[in-house]
């Protein structure tokens, strides 16, 4: 999609505080302001609500409807200017679900769009709270001299232990019922399925775990997946890579293209979309696609990629479903242990660094390409995480299952339980540890980044020389194959074309 879309996200805590103020017991409407920071994805702009500016005495009138006085607005955009943030206007309606706007609502927001843009450099964002806690939102963009146009958000996301999403049905219609999904829908109902299916899910790493996660989501009816991985299919991958075969390795196909081809056959949703992103999440192109997503699965084990996604979870309010597999063998190559884990990093949960999913001291070495240097790797201890690459499809299958179940729990919240905790399974001796519910360590920097989006001042992306080399190698192989062979969809067709060509060169012999 080339058309830019819009979204708003906030933490559970901010949403709850706003609801306490806006949803009054006397059933009158109320209002307040908030600060927001931008998160610019490749195709989506998200306003990240950061701080409420509640009214003081004499700054607004409540009279069935509600109105604010000029000095309240001046105080609010003064705070926005000092914080170098955008300004959002929040008010409540006396009804559930996604709310439209009355004429008074439109005049109030449109009338302040120009001064807000002039003072902050960012468009005014309007939000309406329904009585059931649902949110609707819009951006007021300048489209001409003194002209401002309302751009509705596709969704509003509340992120924390639970992920709650309110959808603009006119922009993202709920999926129709399909016989193929009868059993799935019977497990949690049409409303939950409609919310799940519309989530845009990013899968960072299209290897063993990532391919199984993607397959599960495609069959569950998710409509839009983004696959982010720069790597190429190799023969060493074929015992663990779903939808990949020998011909994919021989033809140097990218992992995302190979997996995408299979997912289009497996998908049960109408108009299924899958984005093939042949970049690392540590490169700017892959990073911006990740910011277009509502949920991200971390299926990479390198410290740089994990540190980028950890940053995204807090600064950009996108939950990261993460896990990992650790396999140890003895000197005789006999299995000693195999452990895998799953958890979610987001505000009100523990970050990936505090979960010890990566060593921050190794991020710089990864960014500078040392982990792709055979000489450097050979000098590392045998038990170093970078050298540990034992894995089998069965272990990947179990790890992927745990990660998908973590995501489903976060969205569905059966019996009100949205957080499954940090889960660890030990293949030897076959036990699942009790879940752990912990917060970040004292002094962890990530909670201070919550909702700051593109304004943190931190640069987490950079040039990925090894990824560039891998893409260049694929391009070189593609160019070396004659065009009439490259257009074939499979190796068998290529072989058929070559064989037919050779037969034409062989002279025929008449007998008799």
C-alpha positions in Angstrom: 0.0 0.0 0.0 1.3 3.4 -1.0 -1.5 5.4 0.6 -0.5 6.7 4.1 -2.6 5.5 7.0 -2.9 6.9 10.5 -3.1 5.4 14.0 -3.0 6.4 17.6 -1.4 4.5 20.5 -1.2 4.9 24.2 -0.3 3.0 27.3 -2.9 1.2 29.5 -2.1 3.6 32.3 -2.7 6.7 30.3 -5.9 5.3 28.9 -7.1 4.5 32.3 -6.3 7.9 33.7 -8.0 9.6 30.7 -11.1 7.4 31.2 -11.3 8.3 34.9 -11.5 12.0 33.9 -13.6 11.8 30.8 -16.2 9.1 31.7 -18.1 11.0 34.4 -20.5 9.4 36.9 -23.0 12.2 36.2 -23.2 11.1 32.5 -22.0 14.5 31.2 -19.3 14.8 28.5 -15.9 16.1 29.5 -12.6 17.0 27.8 -8.8 17.4 28.3 -5.6 17.8 26.3 -2.6 15.5 25.9 0.9 15.6 24.4 1.9 13.2 21.7 5.0 12.2 19.8 5.2 10.9 16.2 6.1 7.5 15.0 6.7 7.5 11.3 6.5 4.1 9.6 6.9 3.4 5.9 3.2 3.9 5.2 1.7 4.8 8.6 1.9 7.8 10.9 1.1 7.0 14.5 0.5 9.6 17.3 1.9 8.2 20.6 0.1 9.8 23.5 2.6 10.7 26.2 1.1 12.9 28.9 -2.3 14.1 29.9 -2.9 17.8 30.5 -6.0 17.8 32.8 -8.0 21.0 33.2 -7.6 23.1 36.3 -10.4 25.0 38.0 -12.1 27.5 35.7 -10.5 26.2 32.5 -13.5 24.4 31.0 -17.3 24.3 31.3 -19.4 21.1 31.7 -23.0 21.6 30.6 -24.2 18.3 29.2 -21.6 18.8 26.5 -18.3 20.4 27.4 -16.3 23.3 26.2 -12.8 24.7 27.1 -11.8 28.3 27.7 -9.0 30.0 25.8 -6.5 30.1 28.6 -6.7 26.3 28.9 -5.9 25.8 25.3 -3.0 28.3 25.6 -1.6 26.5 28.6 -1.8 23.2 26.7 -0.1 24.2 23.6 2.5 26.0 25.7 3.3 22.7 27.3 3.5 21.1 23.9 5.9 23.7 22.6 8.2 23.3 25.7 8.1 19.5 25.3 8.7 19.7 21.5 5.6 17.5 21.1 2.3 17.5 19.3 -1.1 18.4 20.9 -4.1 16.1 21.2 -7.6 17.1 22.2 -9.6 14.4 24.0 -13.3 14.4 24.8 -16.0 11.9 25.7 -19.3 10.9 24.1 -22.3 9.2 25.7 -22.2 6.0 23.7 -20.1 2.8 23.2 -17.7 1.9 20.4 -16.1 4.0 17.7 -17.5 7.5 17.7 -18.2 9.9 14.9 -18.2 13.7 15.3 -21.0 16.2 15.8 -20.9 19.6 14.1 -19.7 21.2 17.4 -16.9 18.6 17.6 -15.8 19.4 14.1 -15.8 23.2 14.6 -13.9 23.0 17.9 -11.1 20.8 16.5 -10.9 22.4 13.0 -10.9 25.9 14.5 -7.8 25.1 16.6 -5.9 23.1 13.9 -4.1 26.0 12.5 -2.7 27.5 15.7 -1.7 24.0 16.9 0.3 23.3 13.7 1.8 26.7 13.9 2.9 26.3 17.5 4.1 22.7 17.4 4.8 21.9 13.8 2.6 18.8 14.2 -1.1 18.4 13.3 -3.8 18.5 16.0 -5.0 15.0 16.9 -8.5 14.6 18.1 -9.7 11.6 20.2 -13.2 10.6 21.4 -13.8 8.2 24.2 -16.8 5.9 24.2 -18.6 4.8 27.4 -17.1 1.3 27.0 -13.5 2.6 26.9 -13.3 2.5 23.1 -11.4 5.3 21.4 -11.7 6.9 18.0 -9.2 9.4 16.5 -8.3 11.7 13.6 -5.5 13.9 12.4 -6.1 17.5 11.2 -3.8 17.9 8.2 -3.2 21.2 6.4 -4.3 20.8 2.8 -4.3 24.4 1.6 -4.2 28.0 2.7 -6.3 28.0 5.9 -7.7 24.6 4.9 -7.5 21.6 7.1 -8.7 18.1 6.4 -9.7 15.4 8.9 -7.8 12.1 8.4 -9.4 9.3 10.3 -7.1 6.8 12.1 -7.5 3.2 11.1 -7.3 2.1 14.7 -6.5 3.2 18.2 -4.3 0.9 20.3 -4.0 0.7 24.1 -0.8 -1.2 24.9 0.3 -2.8 28.2 -0.3 -6.2 29.6 -3.3 -6.4 27.3 -3.5 -5.1 23.7 -6.9 -3.4 23.2 -7.7 -2.1 19.7 -10.6 -0.1 18.5 -11.1 -0.2 14.7 -12.5 2.2 12.2 -14.8 -0.2 10.4 -15.3 2.2 7.5 -11.5 2.1 6.8 -10.7 -1.5 7.9 -13.9 -3.5 7.5 -14.3 -6.6 9.7 -13.8 -9.8 7.8 -16.8 -11.7 6.6 -17.5 -15.2 8.0 -15.9 -18.0 6.1 -16.5 -21.7 6.3 -12.7 -22.3 6.4 -12.6 -20.5 9.7 -15.6 -22.0 11.4 -13.6 -24.0 14.0 -11.3 -21.0 14.7 -14.2 -18.6 15.2 -16.0 -21.1 17.4 -13.1 -20.9 19.9 -13.4 -17.2 20.7 -16.2 -15.7 18.8 -16.6 -13.4 15.8 -15.8 -10.1 17.6 -12.4 -11.4 18.8 -11.7 -12.9 15.3 -12.5 -9.6 13.7 -10.0 -7.8 15.9 -7.3 -10.4 15.5 -7.7 -10.7 11.7 -7.2 -6.9 11.2 -4.0 -6.7 13.2 -1.0 -6.1 11.0 1.7 -8.5 12.2 5.4 -8.1 11.5 7.6 -11.2 11.7 11.2 -10.3 12.0 13.2 -13.3 11.0 11.8 -15.7 8.4 13.8 -18.7 9.6 12.7 -21.8 11.5 10.6 -20.2 14.2 9.4 -17.2 12.1 8.2 -19.4 9.2 6.0 -21.5 11.6 4.6 -18.4 13.3 3.7 -16.9 9.9 2.1 -20.2 8.8 0.0 -20.3 12.0 -1.2 -16.7 11.6 -2.0 -17.1 7.9 -4.2 -20.2 8.6 -5.8 -18.4 11.6 -7.2 -15.7 9.3 -4.9 -12.8 9.8 -5.2 -10.5 6.8 -1.8 -8.7 6.6 1.7 -10.0 7.5 5.0 -8.3 7.0 8.1 -10.6 6.7 11.4 -8.8 7.5 14.5 -10.8 6.7 17.5 -10.1 4.3 18.8 -13.6 4.2 18.8 -16.3 1.5 17.6 -19.9 1.6 20.5 -22.3 1.9 20.6 -26.1 1.9 21.5 -26.1 5.6 18.1 -24.5 6.3 16.0 -27.1 4.7 15.5 -29.3 7.7 13.9 -26.4 9.6 12.5 -23.9 7.0 8.8 -24.2 6.3 7.8 -24.0 2.6 11.5 -24.1 1.4 12.9 -26.8 -0.8 16.0 -27.7 -2.6 15.2 -25.6 -5.7 14.9 -22.5 -3.5 18.4 -23.0 -2.2 19.7 -23.7 -5.7 18.1 -20.6 -7.1 19.3 -18.3 -4.3 15.7 -17.2 -3.4 15.3 -15.0 -0.4 13.7 -16.4 2.7 10.8 -13.9 2.6 10.0 -14.6 -1.0 10.0 -18.3 -0.4 7.9 -18.1 2.7 5.5 -15.6 1.1 4.8 -18.0 -1.8 3.8 -20.7 0.6 1.7 -18.4 2.9 -0.4 -17.3 -0.1 -1.5 -20.9 -0.5 -2.2 -21.4 3.2 -3.9 -18.2 4.0 -7.6 -18.4 4.9 -8.4 -14.6 4.9 -9.9 -12.8 1.9 -7.5 -10.4 0.2 -4.6 -11.7 2.2 -1.5 -9.5 2.0 2.1 -10.3 2.8 4.9 -7.8 2.5 8.3 -9.2 1.4 10.9 -7.0 3.1 14.4 -8.1 2.1 16.1 -5.9 4.8 17.3 -6.2 8.3 15.2 -4.6 11.0 18.5 -2.8 11.9 18.4 -1.1 8.5 16.3 2.0 8.1 14.1 0.4 5.4 13.3 -2.7 7.6 12.9 -0.5 10.7 10.2 1.7 9.1 8.2 -1.3 7.9 8.3 -2.6 11.5 6.7 0.7 12.7 3.7 0.1 10.4 2.8 -3.0 12.5 0.5 -3.5 15.5 2.4 -6.5 16.9 5.9 -7.7 16.1 7.4 -11.2 16.5 11.1 -11.3 17.2 12.4 -14.4 15.5 16.1 -13.4 15.4 18.8 -14.2 17.8 21.4 -11.5 17.1 21.9 -8.7 19.7 21.5 -5.8 17.3 18.1 -7.0 16.0 16.9 -7.7 19.5 18.0 -4.3 20.8 16.2 -2.5 17.9 13.0 -4.4 18.7 13.4 -3.7 22.4 13.6 0.0 21.6 10.5 -0.3 19.4 8.5 -2.0 22.2 8.9 1.0 24.5 9.6 4.1 22.4 7.0 3.2 19.7 4.4 1.2 21.8 4.5 -1.9 19.6 4.4 -5.1 21.6 7.3 -7.5 20.8 6.5 -11.2 21.1 9.9 -12.8 21.7 11.4 -16.2 22.5 14.5 -18.3 22.0 15.9 -21.8 21.8 19.1 -23.0 23.5 20.5 -26.4 22.7 23.6 -27.9 24.3 25.4 -31.1 23.3 28.4 -32.8 24.8 31.8 -33.5 23.2 30.3 -36.6 21.6 27.5 -34.6 20.0 24.9 -36.1 22.3 22.1 -33.9 23.5 22.5 -32.6 27.0 19.7 -30.0 27.2 17.3 -28.1 25.1 15.3 -25.1 26.5 13.0 -22.6 24.9 11.1 -19.7 26.2 8.5 -17.1 25.2 7.5 -13.7 26.6 6.3 -10.3 25.5 8.1 -7.0 25.9 6.0 -3.9 26.2 5.2 -1.2 28.8 4.2 -2.7 32.1 6.2 -5.8 31.2 9.9 -6.6 31.4 12.2 -5.5 28.5 14.3 -7.9 26.4 17.5 -6.6 28.0 16.3 -7.2 31.5 15.1 -10.6 30.4 18.7 -11.3 29.3 17.7 -12.0 25.8 20.7 -10.2 24.5 23.9 -8.8 25.9 24.0 -5.0 25.3 27.7 -5.1 25.3 27.6 -7.2 22.1 25.3 -4.9 20.1 28.2 -2.7 18.8 30.2 -5.7 17.7 27.1 -7.0 15.8 26.5 -3.6 14.2 30.1 -3.4 13.1 29.9 -6.8 11.4 32.2 -8.9 13.6 29.6 -11.6 14.0 29.7 -12.2 10.3 33.5 -12.5 10.2 34.6 -16.2 10.4 37.9 -15.2 11.8 36.3 -13.3 14.7 33.8 -16.1 15.3 36.4 -18.8 15.4 38.1 -17.0 18.3 35.0 -17.0 20.4 34.5 -19.7 23.1 32.7 -22.8 22.0 29.7 -22.0 24.2 29.3 -18.4 23.0 25.7 -17.6 21.9 27.0 -16.6 18.4 28.6 -20.0 17.9 25.6 -22.0 19.2 23.4 -22.9 16.2 22.1 -26.4 17.1 18.4 -26.6 16.5 15.8 -29.0 15.0 12.4 -28.4 13.5 10.6 -29.9 16.5 12.1 -27.4 18.9 11.3 -24.5 16.6 7.7 -25.8 16.4 7.3 -25.7 20.1 8.9 -22.3 20.5 6.8 -20.8 17.8 3.7 -22.3 19.4 4.5 -20.7 22.8 5.0 -17.3 21.1 1.7 -17.4 19.2 -0.1 -18.4 22.3 1.5 -15.4 24.1 0.2 -13.1 21.5 -3.3 -14.6 21.5 -3.5 -14.3 25.3 -2.5 -10.7 25.1 -5.3 -9.9 22.7 -8.1 -12.3 23.7 -7.6 -12.0 27.5 -9.7 -15.1 28.3 -11.3 -14.8 31.8 -9.6 -11.4 31.9 -6.1 -12.9 31.9 -3.9 -11.1 29.3 -0.4 -11.8 30.6 0.9 -15.4 30.5 4.2 -14.3 32.1 7.7 -15.3 31.1 7.5 -19.0 30.1 10.4 -21.4 30.0 10.2 -25.1 28.9 13.0 -27.7 29.5 13.0 -30.6 27.0 15.2 -32.4 29.6 13.4 -33.5 31.8 10.2 -32.3 30.1 8.9 -29.6 32.4 7.5 -26.1 32.1 8.7 -23.6 34.7 6.1 -21.6 36.7 5.5 -18.3 34.8 7.4 -15.3 36.1 5.9 -11.8 36.3 8.6 -9.2 36.7 9.4 -5.6 35.8 12.6 -4.1 34.5 15.6 -3.8 36.7 16.4 -0.6 38.6 18.1 1.8 36.3 16.9 0.2 33.1 16.7 3.0 30.4 13.8 1.7 28.4 10.8 2.6 30.6 12.0 6.3 30.3 11.6 6.0 26.5 7.9 5.0 26.6 5.9 6.8 23.9 8.7 9.0 22.7 8.7 7.6 19.2 11.0 9.4 16.7 12.0 12.0 19.3 14.3 10.0 21.6 17.4 11.2 19.8 18.7 7.6 19.7 19.8 6.1 16.3 19.3 2.4 16.4 19.6 1.7 12.7 22.6 1.8 10.5 24.4 0.3 7.5 24.3 -3.5 7.5 27.2 -4.5 5.3 26.6 -8.3 5.5 22.9 -7.8 4.5 24.0 -5.7 1.6 26.4 -8.4 0.5 23.7 -11.1 0.7 21.3 -9.0 -1.4 24.1 -8.3 -3.9 24.9 -12.0 -4.2 21.2 -12.8 -4.9 21.0 -10.1 -7.5 24.2 -11.5 -9.2 22.8 -15.0 -9.3 19.5 -13.8 -10.7 21.3 -11.8 -13.5 23.4 -14.8 -14.3 20.3 -16.9 -15.2 18.9 -16.1 -18.7 15.7 -14.0 -18.6 13.6 -16.7 -20.2 14.6 -19.1 -17.5 14.2 -16.6 -14.7 10.5 -16.1 -15.5 9.9 -19.8 -14.7 8.3 -20.3 -11.3 10.1 -23.4 -10.3 13.3 -25.4 -10.9 11.3 -28.1 -12.6 10.1 -25.6 -15.2 13.7 -24.4 -15.7 14.8 -28.0 -16.2 12.0 -28.6 -18.7 12.9 -25.5 -20.7 16.6 -26.5 -20.8 15.7 -30.1 -21.8 13.4 -29.0 -24.5 16.0 -26.6 -25.9 18.6 -29.4 -26.0 16.2 -31.7 -27.8 15.7 -29.1 -30.5 19.4 -29.1 -31.2 19.5 -32.9 -31.7 18.9 -33.9 -35.3 16.1 -36.4 -35.9 16.9 -39.8 -37.5 14.4 -41.5 -39.8 14.1 -45.3 -39.7 12.9 -47.4 -42.7 
